[in-house]
Amino acid sequence: MRIDKFLKLSRLVKRRALAREMAEVGAVRLNGAAVKPSAEVKPSDLIEIAFPSRVVSAEVISSDEREIKRGKTPVRITGDRRLDRDEHPWQTG
């Protein structure tokens, strides 16, 4: 499943369009690397999402759309780190 769709279905991000935008600007990482919205997600992948005030880390449990829609838990949250006001994760330079 595409990461933008997965983020929406797993409720880590409220809208798919927002998930797509976040991936495009580099706020989403899959297994430590910045990804495009079309990157494929599979079980055991690690996702990191940089929100304005925090970074959420999660492990993918299920990427099967049917299972997720039936109520299976798609992710296990492994971290939720607050950011300082001046901190910009993954920004270089």
C-alpha positions as CSV (number, residue, x, y, z in Angstrom):
1,M,0.0,0.0,0.0
2,R,1.2,3.5,-0.7
3,I,2.5,5.4,2.3
4,D,0.1,8.4,1.8
5,K,-2.9,6.1,1.9
6,F,-1.5,4.0,4.8
7,L,-1.0,7.1,6.9
8,K,-4.6,8.1,6.3
9,L,-6.0,4.6,7.0
10,S,-3.9,4.2,10.1
11,R,-5.1,7.6,11.4
12,L,-1.5,8.8,11.9
13,V,-2.5,11.7,9.5
14,K,-6.1,13.0,9.2
15,R,-6.2,13.4,5.4
16,R,-4.5,11.6,2.5
17,A,-3.7,14.9,0.8
18,L,-1.9,16.1,3.9
19,A,0.0,12.8,4.1
20,R,1.0,13.3,0.5
21,E,2.2,16.9,1.1
22,M,4.1,15.8,4.2
23,A,6.0,13.1,2.2
24,E,6.7,15.5,-0.6
25,V,8.4,18.0,1.8
26,G,10.4,15.3,3.6
27,A,8.4,15.1,6.8
28,V,7.9,11.4,6.4
29,R,10.6,8.8,6.6
30,L,10.4,5.1,5.9
31,N,13.1,2.9,7.4
32,G,15.2,6.1,8.0
33,A,15.0,7.5,4.4
34,A,12.8,10.3,3.0
35,V,10.2,8.9,0.7
36,K,7.8,9.9,-2.0
37,P,4.0,9.6,-1.4
38,S,4.0,6.5,-3.6
39,A,6.5,4.5,-1.5
40,E,5.2,1.0,-0.6
41,V,4.6,0.1,3.0
42,K,5.0,-3.4,4.3
43,P,4.8,-5.1,7.7
44,S,7.9,-4.4,10.0
45,D,8.7,-1.1,8.2
46,L,9.5,1.8,10.5
47,I,7.8,5.1,9.8
48,E,8.7,8.5,11.3
49,I,6.5,11.5,10.9
50,A,7.6,15.0,11.7
51,F,4.7,17.2,12.8
52,P,5.3,20.9,13.8
53,S,5.7,20.2,17.5
54,R,6.7,16.5,17.6
55,V,8.0,13.4,15.8
56,V,6.0,10.2,15.9
57,S,7.7,6.8,15.3
58,A,5.7,3.7,14.5
59,E,6.2,0.1,13.3
60,V,3.9,-1.2,10.7
61,I,2.0,-4.3,11.8
62,S,-0.4,-4.7,8.9
63,S,-0.5,-3.0,5.5
64,D,-3.5,-4.9,4.2
65,E,-6.3,-2.4,3.5
66,R,-9.1,-4.9,4.1
67,E,-7.7,-5.9,7.5
68,I,-7.3,-2.2,8.5
69,K,-10.8,-1.4,7.4
70,R,-12.1,-4.3,9.5
71,G,-10.4,-2.9,12.6
72,K,-7.0,-4.6,12.8
73,T,-4.4,-2.3,14.4
74,P,-2.1,-1.2,11.6
75,V,0.8,0.3,13.6
76,R,2.5,0.1,17.0
77,I,3.7,3.5,18.2
78,T,7.3,3.2,19.2
79,G,8.0,6.8,20.0
80,D,6.5,10.3,20.4
81,R,9.1,12.9,20.9
82,R,8.3,16.6,21.6
83,L,10.4,19.1,19.7
84,D,11.9,22.3,21.0
85,R,10.5,25.4,19.4
86,D,13.7,26.0,17.3
87,E,14.3,22.3,16.5
88,H,13.8,21.1,12.9
89,P,14.1,17.4,12.5
90,W,16.0,16.1,9.5
91,Q,16.9,19.6,8.4
92,T,20.5,19.8,7.2
93,G,22.7,22.9,7.1
